[in-house]
């Protein structure tokens, strides 16, 4: 039992299970999954559907954090990707044309890769601190999204584009299938090849990695490009789900949820070892918390405070140092030694 509790995924999985079971108190049908018109519906399906963009962004953030960096620009990338794709589709005479949708998606993802390359070059080549380098795009990116949409909310009506984030394939949400494919591909590349070890080596000590022949700069650039790519896909999901692009609010503060998901999953912000499965569990915990807030009717004015309290409790429960102090048993104090009698 001790070996199980010491596993890095035990506490994230246990917390997720407790949160899911707690929803039964307020929603007895929480675990019910129904098949309607060939599509699966239910609270669990909603958690997976609306959590898919966060899972993608958190996976990209994991790669960046593993190198010892941080990416604050993923929310802006989400907004830019969705804004560009929707603006291109809206300008087409036939929004249902598959070719036009594919062109919009390709251009949006291509721009996302360029944004990731920009971040990577600032960090790896110019030598700017990651938090500052990505903060530049975090601020400027919202302005770029607003320029693309001309400060308006662009609405579209395109069934092929809606498939990305709001439609189903074989009865299952297509967005979840995309997240599964990205997770599987990332896991294979980082755990079945030397890429994962190289990223962890760079995160542990970039200078030592460079001295032993590892091309640390290229790996840093690759991590930021992958993070932006995942954010670009998430932007397409979010905009297609609501059939609109909002350059001001799309992906707002999602970078903070992504960082939190990575940390809850057991990856250190100092870099080095990372856990993709833990990141997915962390993202599901955050999405489950958001779903719980809505289903239990928490007043909007205290939503953020409630979320902060729960997240703090989750982080404390996961902390080995806190558990050791909070749950250790007090040992009975040893009796004081008897004083020796002094002879008269």
C-alpha positions as CSV (number, residue, x, y, z in Angstrom):
1,X,0.0,0.0,0.0
2,X,2.9,2.4,0.8
3,X,4.3,1.8,-2.7
4,X,1.0,2.8,-4.3
5,X,0.6,6.0,-2.2
6,X,4.1,7.0,-3.1
7,X,3.5,6.7,-6.8
8,X,3.5,10.2,-8.5
9,X,0.1,9.6,-10.0
10,X,-1.6,8.3,-6.9
11,X,-2.6,11.6,-5.4
12,X,-3.8,13.3,-8.6
13,X,-5.9,10.2,-9.5
14,X,-7.3,10.0,-5.9
15,X,-8.2,13.7,-5.9
16,X,-9.9,13.4,-9.3
17,X,-11.9,10.3,-8.1
18,X,-13.0,12.1,-4.9
19,X,-14.1,15.2,-6.8
20,X,-16.1,13.1,-9.3
21,X,-17.8,11.1,-6.5
22,X,-18.5,14.3,-4.6
23,X,-20.7,15.5,-7.5
24,X,-23.1,12.6,-6.9
25,X,-24.2,14.4,-3.7
26,X,-25.5,17.3,-5.7
27,X,-26.2,15.6,-9.0
28,X,-27.4,11.9,-8.6
29,X,-27.3,11.4,-12.4
30,X,-23.7,12.7,-12.7
31,X,-22.3,9.4,-13.9
32,X,-25.1,8.7,-16.3
33,X,-24.1,8.6,-20.0
34,X,-26.8,8.5,-22.6
35,X,-26.8,7.8,-26.3
36,X,-28.9,10.3,-28.3
37,X,-29.0,10.5,-32.1
38,X,-25.8,8.5,-32.2
39,X,-23.9,10.8,-29.8
40,X,-22.8,10.3,-26.2
41,X,-24.1,12.8,-23.7
42,X,-23.5,13.2,-20.0
43,X,-21.6,15.2,-17.4
44,X,-18.5,13.0,-17.8
45,X,-18.6,13.5,-21.6
46,X,-18.9,17.3,-21.0
47,X,-15.8,17.3,-18.7
48,X,-13.8,15.5,-21.5
49,X,-15.2,17.8,-24.2
50,X,-14.6,21.1,-22.5
51,X,-11.4,19.9,-20.9
52,X,-9.8,18.9,-24.3
53,X,-8.4,22.4,-25.1
54,X,-6.9,22.6,-21.6
55,X,-5.3,19.2,-21.9
56,X,-3.7,20.2,-25.2
57,X,-2.3,23.4,-23.8
58,X,-1.1,21.7,-20.7
59,X,0.7,19.1,-22.7
60,X,2.6,21.8,-24.6
61,X,3.2,23.6,-21.3
62,X,4.7,20.4,-19.8
63,X,7.4,20.3,-22.5
64,X,8.3,23.9,-21.9
65,X,8.4,23.5,-18.1
66,X,10.4,20.4,-18.4
67,X,13.2,22.5,-20.0
68,X,13.0,24.9,-17.0
69,X,11.0,27.5,-18.9
70,X,7.4,28.9,-18.9
71,X,5.0,30.0,-21.6
72,X,2.6,32.8,-20.7
73,X,1.6,33.4,-24.3
74,X,-0.5,30.3,-24.9
75,X,-3.8,32.2,-24.2
76,X,-2.9,34.8,-26.8
77,X,-2.0,32.1,-29.3
78,X,-5.4,30.6,-28.7
79,X,-7.0,33.9,-29.5
80,X,-4.9,34.5,-32.6
81,X,-5.4,31.0,-34.0
82,X,-9.2,31.1,-33.6
83,X,-9.4,34.7,-34.9
84,X,-7.5,34.0,-38.1
85,X,-9.3,30.8,-38.9
86,X,-12.8,32.3,-38.4
87,X,-11.9,35.5,-40.3
88,X,-10.8,33.5,-43.3
89,X,-13.9,31.3,-43.2
90,X,-16.2,34.3,-42.8
91,X,-14.8,35.9,-45.9
92,X,-15.4,32.9,-48.1
93,X,-18.5,32.9,-50.3
94,X,-19.3,29.3,-49.2
95,X,-18.4,28.6,-45.6
96,X,-19.3,24.9,-46.0
97,X,-16.5,24.4,-48.5
98,X,-14.0,21.8,-47.0
99,X,-11.1,23.2,-49.0
100,X,-11.6,26.7,-47.6
101,X,-11.9,25.3,-44.0
102,X,-8.7,23.3,-44.4
103,X,-6.9,26.3,-45.7
104,X,-8.0,28.4,-42.7
105,X,-6.9,25.6,-40.3
106,X,-3.6,25.3,-42.0
107,X,-2.9,29.0,-42.0
108,X,-3.9,29.3,-38.3
109,X,-1.7,26.4,-37.2
110,X,1.2,27.8,-39.4
111,X,0.9,31.2,-37.7
112,X,0.9,29.4,-34.3
113,X,4.1,27.6,-35.2
114,X,5.7,31.0,-36.1
115,X,4.6,32.4,-32.8
116,X,6.2,29.5,-31.0
117,X,9.4,29.9,-33.0
118,X,9.5,33.6,-32.0
119,X,9.3,32.6,-28.3
120,X,11.9,29.9,-28.7
121,X,14.4,32.2,-30.5
122,X,13.9,34.9,-27.8
123,X,14.7,32.4,-25.1
124,X,17.3,30.2,-26.7
125,X,19.2,32.6,-29.0
126,X,18.7,36.1,-27.5
127,X,18.8,34.8,-24.0
128,X,15.7,36.6,-22.6
129,X,14.2,35.0,-19.5
130,X,11.3,32.8,-20.5
131,X,8.7,34.6,-18.4
132,X,9.7,37.9,-20.0
133,X,9.9,36.6,-23.5
134,X,6.5,35.0,-23.5
135,X,5.0,37.9,-21.6
136,X,5.8,40.0,-24.6
137,X,3.6,37.9,-26.8
138,X,1.0,37.5,-24.1
139,X,0.4,41.2,-24.2
140,X,0.9,41.9,-27.9
141,X,-0.9,38.8,-29.0
142,X,-4.2,40.0,-27.7
143,X,-3.7,43.2,-29.8
144,X,-2.9,41.0,-32.9
145,X,-6.1,39.0,-32.4
146,X,-8.1,42.2,-32.1
147,X,-6.5,43.5,-35.3
148,X,-7.5,40.3,-37.1
149,X,-11.1,40.5,-36.0
150,X,-11.2,44.3,-36.3
151,X,-12.3,44.5,-32.7
152,X,-15.5,42.5,-33.4
153,X,-16.7,39.1,-32.6
154,X,-16.7,37.1,-35.8
155,X,-19.5,34.6,-36.1
156,X,-19.5,31.8,-38.7
157,X,-21.7,28.9,-39.7
158,X,-19.5,26.1,-41.1
159,X,-20.3,22.5,-40.4
160,X,-16.8,21.3,-41.4
161,X,-15.2,23.7,-39.0
162,X,-17.6,22.9,-36.2
163,X,-16.4,19.3,-36.4
164,X,-13.1,20.3,-34.7
165,X,-14.5,21.4,-31.4
166,X,-18.2,20.9,-31.3
167,X,-19.2,17.8,-33.3
168,X,-18.9,14.1,-32.9
169,X,-17.2,11.2,-34.7
170,X,-18.5,7.7,-34.1
171,X,-20.6,9.0,-31.3
172,X,-17.6,10.6,-29.4
173,X,-16.6,14.2,-29.3
174,X,-14.1,14.9,-32.0
175,X,-12.1,17.3,-29.8
176,X,-11.4,14.5,-27.3
177,X,-10.2,12.3,-30.1
178,X,-7.8,15.0,-31.2
179,X,-6.5,15.3,-27.6
180,X,-6.0,11.6,-27.4
181,X,-4.0,11.5,-30.7
182,X,-1.8,14.4,-29.5
183,X,-1.2,12.8,-26.1
184,X,-0.4,9.5,-27.7
185,X,2.0,11.0,-30.2
186,X,3.7,13.1,-27.5
187,X,4.1,10.1,-25.2
188,X,5.6,8.0,-28.0
189,X,8.1,10.7,-29.0
190,X,9.2,11.5,-25.4
191,X,9.1,8.0,-23.8
192,X,10.0,5.7,-26.7
193,X,12.8,7.8,-28.0
194,X,15.6,9.8,-26.4
195,X,13.8,13.1,-26.8
196,X,12.2,12.9,-23.3
197,X,15.5,12.3,-21.6
198,X,17.2,15.1,-23.6
199,X,14.4,17.5,-22.5
200,X,14.8,16.5,-18.9
201,X,18.6,16.9,-19.2
202,X,18.2,20.4,-20.5
203,X,15.8,21.2,-17.7
204,X,18.0,19.8,-15.1
205,X,21.1,21.7,-16.2
206,X,21.2,23.4,-19.6
207,X,24.9,24.3,-19.5
208,X,26.0,20.8,-18.5
209,X,23.8,19.4,-21.3
210,X,25.5,21.6,-23.8
211,X,28.9,20.6,-22.6
212,X,28.2,16.9,-23.1
213,X,27.0,17.5,-26.7
214,X,23.3,18.0,-26.3
215,X,21.9,20.8,-28.6
216,X,20.1,22.5,-25.8
217,X,19.1,25.6,-27.9
218,X,17.4,23.5,-30.5
219,X,15.5,21.6,-27.9
220,X,14.4,24.8,-26.2
221,X,13.1,26.2,-29.5
222,X,11.3,22.8,-30.2
223,X,9.6,22.9,-26.9
224,X,8.1,26.4,-27.4
225,X,7.1,25.6,-31.0
226,X,5.2,22.5,-29.7
227,X,3.6,24.5,-27.0
228,X,2.3,27.1,-29.5
229,X,1.2,24.3,-31.9
230,X,-0.9,22.8,-29.1
231,X,-2.3,26.2,-28.2
232,X,-3.2,26.8,-31.9
233,X,-5.2,23.5,-32.0
234,X,-6.9,24.5,-28.8
235,X,-7.8,27.9,-30.3
236,X,-9.5,26.1,-33.2
237,X,-11.4,23.9,-30.8
238,X,-12.7,26.8,-28.7
239,X,-13.7,28.9,-31.7
240,X,-15.4,26.1,-33.6
241,X,-17.3,25.0,-30.4
242,X,-18.9,28.5,-30.1
243,X,-18.9,29.2,-33.9
244,X,-17.2,32.5,-33.2
245,X,-13.9,34.2,-32.6
246,X,-13.5,36.6,-29.7
247,X,-10.0,38.1,-29.8
248,X,-10.4,39.7,-26.4
249,X,-11.8,36.8,-24.3
250,X,-10.8,33.6,-26.1
251,X,-8.3,31.6,-24.0
252,X,-8.2,34.4,-21.4
253,X,-6.0,33.3,-18.4
254,X,-6.0,29.7,-19.7
255,X,-2.2,29.8,-19.4
256,X,-2.6,29.9,-15.6
257,X,-4.9,26.8,-15.6
258,X,-2.4,25.0,-17.8
259,X,0.5,25.8,-15.5
260,X,-1.6,24.7,-12.5
261,X,-2.5,21.4,-14.3
262,X,1.2,20.7,-15.0
263,X,2.1,21.3,-11.3
264,X,-0.8,19.3,-10.0
265,X,0.3,16.5,-12.3
266,X,3.7,16.3,-10.5
267,X,6.0,18.2,-12.8
268,X,8.3,20.6,-11.0
269,X,8.5,24.2,-12.2
270,X,12.3,24.0,-11.8
271,X,12.4,21.7,-14.8
272,X,13.7,18.2,-15.3
273,X,11.4,15.2,-14.9
274,X,7.9,15.5,-16.2
275,X,4.7,13.4,-16.3
276,X,2.4,13.6,-19.3
277,X,-0.2,11.4,-17.6
278,X,-0.1,13.5,-14.5
279,X,-0.6,16.6,-16.6
280,X,-3.8,15.1,-18.1
281,X,-5.1,14.2,-14.6
282,X,-4.3,17.8,-13.5
283,X,-6.3,19.2,-16.4
284,X,-9.2,16.9,-15.7
285,X,-9.1,18.0,-12.1
286,X,-9.4,21.7,-13.0
287,X,-12.2,21.0,-15.5
288,X,-14.0,18.9,-13.0
289,X,-13.7,21.7,-10.5
290,X,-15.2,24.1,-13.1
291,X,-18.0,21.7,-13.8
292,X,-18.7,21.3,-10.1
293,X,-18.9,25.0,-9.6
294,X,-21.6,25.3,-12.2
295,X,-23.6,22.2,-11.3
296,X,-23.7,23.0,-7.5
297,X,-24.8,26.6,-8.2
298,X,-21.9,28.4,-6.5
299,X,-22.7,32.2,-6.7
300,X,-20.7,33.9,-9.4
301,X,-19.2,36.5,-7.0
302,X,-17.5,33.8,-5.0
303,X,-16.5,31.4,-7.8
304,X,-12.9,32.5,-8.0
305,X,-12.5,32.4,-4.3
306,X,-14.0,28.9,-4.1
307,X,-11.8,27.7,-6.9
308,X,-8.7,29.1,-5.2
309,X,-9.6,27.4,-1.9
310,X,-10.1,24.1,-3.5
311,X,-6.9,24.4,-5.6
312,X,-4.9,25.3,-2.5
313,X,-6.3,22.2,-0.7
314,X,-5.4,20.0,-3.6
315,X,-1.8,21.3,-3.7
316,X,-1.4,20.9,0.1
317,X,-2.7,17.3,-0.1
318,X,-0.2,16.5,-2.8
319,X,2.7,18.0,-0.8
320,X,4.7,15.2,0.9
321,X,6.1,17.8,3.4
322,X,2.6,18.9,4.4
323,X,1.3,15.4,4.7
324,X,4.3,14.5,6.9
325,X,3.6,17.4,9.2
326,X,-0.2,17.1,9.2
327,X,-0.7,13.3,9.5
328,X,2.4,12.1,11.5
329,X,1.7,10.4,14.7
330,X,3.0,11.9,17.9
331,X,5.3,9.5,19.6
332,X,4.9,9.2,23.4
333,X,7.7,11.0,25.1
334,X,10.2,8.8,26.9
335,X,10.1,8.9,30.7
336,X,12.7,11.2,32.3
337,X,15.6,9.3,33.8
338,X,15.5,8.8,37.6
339,X,17.9,11.0,39.6
340,X,20.6,9.1,41.3
341,X,20.5,9.3,45.1
342,X,23.4,11.1,46.6
343,X,24.9,9.1,49.6
344,X,24.9,11.0,52.9
